[in-house]
Amino acid sequence: MPSTNLTIPATPFPFTFELALAALVIIDMQRDFVEPGGFGETLGNDVSLLTAIVPACQRMLAAWRAAGGLVVHTRESHKPDLSDCPPAKRERGNPSLRIGDDGPMGRILVSGEPGNQIIPELAPIAGEIVIDKPGKGMFYGTDLQVQLQARSIRYLVFMGVTTEVCVQTSMREANDRGYDGLLLTDCTESYFPAFKAATIEMVHAQGAIVGWTSESTPLLNAIS
């Protein structure tokens, strides 16, 4: 892949990156969160808000693959014995199903179960990184930092769900590790629109304190 700096309009100022040193990070587009009958719906959420971003994510993923860029997929998932799921996480709140319980798509948020898989529309292909993370952030309890460093990655483009939880946590983790991060606002979503809007404001506030934000169209045009 040739070394070429690309610059796209973004907030709070243009985002410049090198495609050969960048990765598209797709956060937790799993059946348990996105599809009816999964863990997200058992919490009382309207999952149709999340499915609405799938076409935009598909366009971005197809273009990124065509350009030869690295792709990273994450899944929030736990070992079958739940040894990596703290009791405080499993027992919090009052959901109708908890992590590890049997749900319509298998055990909730357990590795290898049908509901824990990435939705077919965005399924990984050979050569792409797939990270199973026991927490909200993509670096916690994973070897992602080692894998990115081995590929000299410096720039991360984020999409996925939910904006204010796993996406924002991962962006903040990345920022602390020295990566420049761009959040694609039409390729991320929350069960709570106000939370998404607030997160976008927090990300690019104070001169991109966490990262940059932009719709996907400028990036699609740049890498086409």
PyMOL commands that set and color helices and strands:
alter all, ss='L'
color gray80, all
select helices_A, chain A and resi 19-21+31-34+39-42+48-51+54-66+87-91+114-116+120-122+144-150+163-176+193-208+216-223
alter helices_A, ss='H'
color red, helices_A
select strands_A, chain A and resi 5-8+15-18+22-27+70-76+102-103+106-107+129-133+155-161+180-189+212-214
alter strands_A, ss='S'
color yellow, strands_A
deselect
rebuild
show_as cartoon
